[in-house]
Amino acid sequence: MHLPVRLVAIDMDGTLLPTFAQRVGDRTGRALLAAQAAGITVAIATGRRHAYAAPLLDGLGLRPDTPLITSNGAVTRSLAGDPVDHCHLDAKVARGLCALLRPFGALVFTFDRAGRGELVLEDLQLASDRISLWVEANRDAIEVVRPLERALDGPEDPIQGMVTGSLDKMKAAEKALRASDLHRWCECVRTEYPARDLSILDLMPPGVNKGWALERLAKRLAIDRKETMAIGDNWNDVDMLEWAAQGVLMSNAAHELRTMARVRGWKQAPSNDQDGVAVILEQVVQKQTQSATA
C-alpha cells in the first residue's frame, strides 16, 4: 500500500509534452492544476535549462513557486526563477572533456547566466546537423567560441556539458569517458531518440542527476520518498524513478527501459501522445480525494 503522494516529479520531453509539441496538452494542463489544488507539489524535472523549459509552462496557471529541476538536476529554481539549489562542473574538468569528447560529436557547455553565452559551443554547423530544432530554439543564448577551451578560462564554472551525435558515436563517447581519469570527476547521463538516431550525453558532476536533485528537494519540503512519485520516459529519468518510491514509466519508453520497469516494480503510464501524465495524475487525485472523504 503506497502512502498518499505529496510530491510528483515529471519529466518534460517524451513525458509531459506530446511528441514534437511545444506546449502542454489541455488535459495534462488541467491535471497538473488539479494535483496542485489537491495539495501535491508538482515539480518538473528536465534536461533542458531553465530558460528553455519555463516558457513551455507559461499560461497553464501553475503556482509561481512550482519547482523546476533543470539541466538534469544541476539547477533547481522556482517557475518564477527564484534559486533553490545548484551544482557546477569544475572548469578544469570541462577543459579535459573538450579534448576527450570533441572527436565524437557536437560539444556544448551551459553557464548559469542570462542571454547570449548561456550556451557555448565551437561548431555551430555540427550542432545544427544533429539538433537543428534545438539550435533554432536557443539561438539567442548561443555563443560560438573557438577553441571551446577559451570559454572556460574565466572565473565562472559551467553548470554542465553536453555532447550529442548518433547512437553509436555517443556509446563510444560514453565508453571513452568511463575509461578515462576524468570519470572520477564527471559522470554522463544518456538520453536516446532511436527513431532519429540521436543521442545526448549530459556531462555532470559526480552524483548529480535528477534523482539527486529530487531527493534534495524532498528533504527541503520534509517529504518522504515513500510519498514521492516520479514520471519519466528516458535513461536520464532512471535515477529519479529509482529514488521515488512510486516510479511511473511512460509506455513510449525504450523496450529496455520497459523491461527494467517490470523488474523494478514501476507502474506504466499510457504514452505521452495519449495524455499519460494526465491519466496518472487523475488517478492519484481521485484516489486521494476518495480517501479524504471516506
N, C-alpha and C positions, 0 to 999 in steps of 0.2 A: 504494500500500500504506500503510494507516494504522498508526501506532505503537500499541502497547497503550494502552488507556485507563487513566489513573491518577486522573482526576478527572472526575466527571459532575455537571452542574448540571441540576436537574429543576424545572420549573415546577410549581405546585400545582393551581390551578383549571383544569379543562379538560385537564389532563395527568396529574398524579399521582392526582387524585381523579376518580371517576366522576361523571357529571352529577348535580347536586343532592345528592351524597353528602357526609356529614360524617365519613367515615372512609376510610382507605386500604383497598383490597380485599386479600383474603388472599393471592392470588397475587402481587400487587405488593409487599406487605409482605415476603414470602419472598424475592423477587428483590432488594429493597434490602439485606436482610441478607446474601444470597449475594454481592452485589457488595462489601460491606464485608469479608466474610470472605476475598474474593479480593484484598484489598489496595487496592481502589478507594475513593478519598474520595468519598462521596456528599454533595452539597450540595443543599439545597432553596432555590430562588430564586423568590420570590413577591412580588406586590404587596401582600400582607397585611402588617400589622405583626407583630412577633414574638409578642406575646401572643395574637394571633388565629390564628397559624399553628402554634405549638408544640403546643397541645393536640391537634391533629389527628394528631400523630405519636406521642402517648403510647401505650404498650402495644405498640409494634412491636418494641422491643428494640434500637433504633438506639443507636449509641455516644453517650455524653453530649457528646463533642467534635464531633459532626456539625455542619457549618456550616449556618446558616440566613441566607441573603441575603434581607432583608425590605425592605418599603417601596420596592419596585422598585429596590433597590441602595443606598439611603441608609444602611442599617444592616445590619451583619453581626455576628451573635452565634453562639455555640455553642448546640446544643439545650438545654444546661443553663443557658443565659443569660449565659455569660461574654462580655464585649465583645471584638470582633475589629477592627471598622472602622466608621466612620460619617462622614456629611457632613450639614450642616444648610443649610436655606434661610434667607437673611437676612430678618429680621423686617420691614425696610423694604420689601423686595421683596414680601413677603407682604401688607403693607398695600395696596400698589398693586394687587395681584391681586384683593383684595376689591372694589375699586371697578370694576375692569375686567370681572370674570367673574361678579359677583353676578347680573346680568340673565339669564344663560344657564342657571343651574341651581343645585343644592344644593352649597355650598362647605364644605369641611371642612379643618381643619389637624390634623396629627398631631404630638404632642410626645413627647420621649423621657423619659416619666415613667410611673410605675405607677399604676393606678387611675383614678378619675374625673378628667377633664381631660386624659387622654392623647389624646382626640379632642375637638375643639372645633368647634361649628357654631352658627349663629344661627337656623336654621329647621328644627326637628325634624320638623314635618309635611311640609315639602317633601322632606326626605330620605326620610322614611317612604314617601311616594308613589312614589318612584323605586326605592329599595333597602331595602324593608321588612325583608327577611331579615337584611341587614347591620345595620340599626338594632337589631333584636331581639337579635342575637348579641353586639353591642357596647354594649348599653345601659349597663352598669355603668361603662364607660370614657368615656361621652359627657357633656360639659358644654355647656350652652346659654349663649352669651354674645352679647348684643345691645348695640351692633353688634359684629360679629366682630372689628373692628379692636382692640377693648379687650383681647382675648386676646393681642395682640401687643405690648402696652405693657411687659411685664415683661422681665427680663434674659435670658430663655431664647428662643432661636430655635426655630422648628418644624423638624421633620425634613423634612416635605414638605407640600404641599397636595393637594387633590383636588376636582374639580368633576364632577358627574355629572348626566346628563339624557338626552334622546333622541339618536339618532344624528345627526340634523340639527342639533340645538342644540349638540352637542359639536363638530361640524365647524365650526360658526360660531364657537364659543368658541376653538377652536384657531387659526382664521384671524385672529381679533381679537388673540390673544396674539402671533402671529407678526408682525402689523403694528404692534405697539406697541414702545415703547422697552424695556419690561420683558423682551422676548425676549432681550436681551443678558444678563440676569441669571437667567432662568428658562426651562427647557425643559419641554415636556409630552410625556408618554408615553401613548399611547392604547390602551385595551382596549375591545373591542366585543363585544356579545352581540346579534346581529341578531334572533334569534328573540324577544327581549324588548324590542326597540327601545331598548336600553340601551347607553350608552357612558360610559366613565370616563376623564377626563384626569388623570393624576397629574402634579403640578407639582413639578419637581425643580430643584436647582441645575444649571447648565450642565455637560453631560458626564456627569452621574450617571445611571446606568441599570444594569440587570442585567449588561450586558456589562462596564461599568466595574468593578463590584464583583467579577465573576468573574475578570477579569484581575488585579486586586489580590490576590485570594485565591490564585490560581495562583502568583503571584510569591512570596507568603508561604510557600507549600508547595514552592517550587522545582520546579514542574511546568510543562512547556512547553505552549503552546496546541495543538501537534500531538498531545499526549497527553490533551487535554481534549475531552469530549463535552458538548453541551447539548441538552436536550429541551424543547420548548415547543409552544404552540398559538396564541399571540395576538401582537398587534402589540408588546406590551411585552416579548416574548421575542426580538425580531429582533436586538437588539444583542448578546445573548449567543450566539445562533445564528451570527451573523456572526463573532464573535471566536473561538469554539471552532472548531478545525479539523474537528471531527466534529459537524456540526449534524444534528439529527433533528426533523422537524416531525410533529405528530400529524395523522392523516387527518381529524379533526374540525375542523381549522383552516379559516378562510375561504378561498374559492376564490382570491382574490387572493394570499394567502399561499402556497397550494399551487403557484400559478404561479411565484411567487418562488422557492420551494424547488427547482423544476426548473432554474431559471436559475442559482441559487447552488450547486447540487450537494448540497443537504441530503437526507438519507435520509428516507423517510416511514415512520412507525410506524402500526400499527392505532390506532383511536380510543381515547379514554380509557375508553369503556364496553366496550372489547374487550381490556382489560389491555395497552394498547400499550406502556406503560413497562416492564412485566414482560417482554414479548416482546423488546424491545431489550436489556434488561439480561441476560436469559438467554442471548441470542446472544453478547453481549460476554464474559460469564463463561465460557461453553462454549468459545469460540474461544481465549481466553487460557489456559484450563486445558489445552486440547489442545496449544497451542504450548509450554507449560511442560513437558509430559510427552513431547513428540516427541523 
